[in-house]
């Protein structure tokens, strides 16, 4: 059996592609349509939190699926988060322009990451399956702690995003010659 040829990209291009995927809202919008109408959660809050969880999940995916020994892991992670920081600045500026209130979207991402990590640390026995922790933590972030639909959607976006990052990383090879 012949091994599939991997596409070769620079670290910067790979990080750019992952950041574009992280902010793509197509699957977020799709998940929202799966919430039953009689469920009555705040769909704006869920949409907002889904996007945050997706961004964080892409970052986790890089950490989970690139070997610690891979010399490209640290630069890829750094460039990815730098791209997310730039996107966050744009989101913060747009929010300030439209609402008149200053927000720091990157700080919101960091705070939410801390919340998810704290949830995992409180449940060390379940750490082998982080999705079982992330779903309920996601629902709490949406102020719908006991809503099974919201828990399921959080679990799904987390697992599907991780799976997509794993698959993507497995089909790519990083060009060691150039950072650009």
C-alpha positions in Angstrom: 0.0 0.0 0.0 1.4 3.4 -1.0 1.5 6.1 1.6 -0.4 9.2 0.8 1.9 12.2 -0.1 1.5 15.0 2.4 1.2 18.6 1.4 4.2 20.8 2.5 3.5 24.2 4.0 5.5 26.7 5.9 4.8 27.0 9.7 3.3 30.4 9.1 0.9 29.1 6.4 -0.1 26.2 8.5 -0.8 28.5 11.5 -2.8 30.8 9.2 -4.9 28.0 7.9 -5.6 26.8 11.5 -6.5 30.3 12.6 -8.9 30.7 9.7 -10.5 27.4 10.6 -10.8 28.4 14.2 -12.8 31.6 13.4 -14.9 30.0 10.6 -18.5 30.2 11.8 -20.0 27.7 9.4 -20.2 24.8 11.8 -21.1 27.1 14.7 -24.2 28.3 12.8 -25.0 24.6 11.9 -24.9 23.6 15.5 -27.3 26.4 16.5 -29.9 25.0 14.1 -29.9 21.7 16.1 -31.2 23.3 19.3 -34.9 22.6 19.6 -37.1 25.7 19.5 -38.9 24.6 22.8 -35.5 24.5 24.5 -35.4 28.3 25.0 -31.8 28.9 25.7 -30.1 32.2 24.8 -28.9 31.5 21.3 -26.7 34.6 21.2 -24.8 33.4 24.3 -24.5 29.9 22.9 -23.2 31.2 19.5 -20.7 33.4 21.3 -19.5 30.6 23.5 -19.3 28.1 20.7 -17.0 30.4 18.8 -14.7 30.7 21.8 -14.7 27.0 22.4 -13.9 26.3 18.8 -10.9 28.7 18.9 -9.6 27.1 22.1 -10.2 23.6 20.7 -8.0 24.4 17.7 -5.2 25.6 20.1 -5.7 22.4 22.2 -5.6 20.3 19.0 -2.1 21.6 18.1 -0.9 20.8 21.7 -2.6 17.3 21.7 -1.7 16.1 18.3 1.8 17.4 17.7 4.5 15.4 19.4 6.4 17.2 22.2 9.6 16.3 20.3 8.5 18.1 17.1 10.7 21.1 16.8 7.9 22.9 14.9 5.3 22.5 17.7 6.3 25.6 19.7 6.7 28.0 16.7 3.4 26.8 15.2 1.6 27.3 18.5 3.1 30.7 19.0 2.3 31.9 15.4 -1.3 30.4 15.7 -1.9 32.4 19.0 -0.4 35.5 17.5 -2.9 35.3 14.6 -5.7 34.8 17.1 -4.5 37.8 19.1 -4.6 39.9 15.9 -8.1 38.7 15.1 -9.1 39.4 18.7 -7.9 43.0 18.3 -10.1 43.4 15.3 -13.1 41.9 17.1 -12.5 44.1 20.1 -12.3 47.2 17.9 -15.5 46.3 16.0 -17.3 45.7 19.3 -16.2 49.0 20.7 -17.3 50.8 17.5 -20.7 49.2 17.4 -21.5 49.1 21.2 -19.4 51.9 22.5 -18.0 49.5 25.2 -14.4 48.4 25.3 -13.8 44.7 25.4 -10.6 42.7 25.1 -11.6 39.6 23.2 -8.2 37.9 23.7 -8.5 38.3 27.5 -12.0 36.7 27.2 -10.4 33.8 25.4 -7.7 33.5 28.1 -10.3 33.6 30.9 -12.5 31.0 29.2 -9.4 28.8 28.7 -8.7 29.1 32.5 -12.3 28.1 33.2 -12.0 25.0 31.1 -8.6 24.0 32.5 -10.0 24.5 36.0 -12.9 22.2 35.2 -10.5 19.6 34.0 -8.3 19.9 37.1 -11.4 19.4 39.3 -12.1 16.1 37.5 -8.8 14.4 37.2 -10.4 10.9 37.0 -12.2 12.0 33.7 -9.1 13.7 32.2 -8.7 10.7 29.7 -11.9 11.9 28.1 -11.8 15.7 28.3 -15.0 16.0 26.1 -17.0 14.7 29.1 -15.7 17.7 31.1 -15.9 20.3 28.4 -19.5 19.8 27.4 -20.9 20.6 30.9 -18.3 23.4 31.4 -19.5 24.9 28.1 -23.1 24.7 29.3 -22.2 26.5 32.5 -20.4 29.2 30.4 -23.7 29.6 28.5 -25.7 29.8 31.8 -27.6 26.7 30.8 -25.9 24.2 33.1 -28.4 21.5 33.0 -29.5 21.8 29.4 -28.6 18.5 27.7 -28.8 20.0 24.2 -26.3 22.7 25.1 -24.0 20.2 26.8 -24.1 18.0 23.7 -23.4 20.8 21.4 -20.4 21.9 23.4 -19.1 18.3 23.5 -19.6 17.9 19.8 -17.8 21.2 18.7 -14.9 20.3 21.0 -14.5 16.7 19.7 -15.2 17.5 16.0 -12.8 20.5 16.1 -10.1 18.3 17.7 -10.7 15.6 15.1 -10.5 18.1 12.3 -7.2 19.6 13.6 -5.7 16.1 14.0 -6.7 15.1 10.5 -5.4 18.3 9.1 -2.0 18.0 10.9 -1.8 14.4 9.7 -2.1 15.5 6.0 0.5 18.3 6.3 4.2 18.4 6.4 6.0 21.5 7.6 8.7 23.0 5.4 11.7 23.2 7.6 13.5 25.6 5.2 11.3 28.6 5.8 9.2 30.2 8.5 7.2 32.2 5.9 
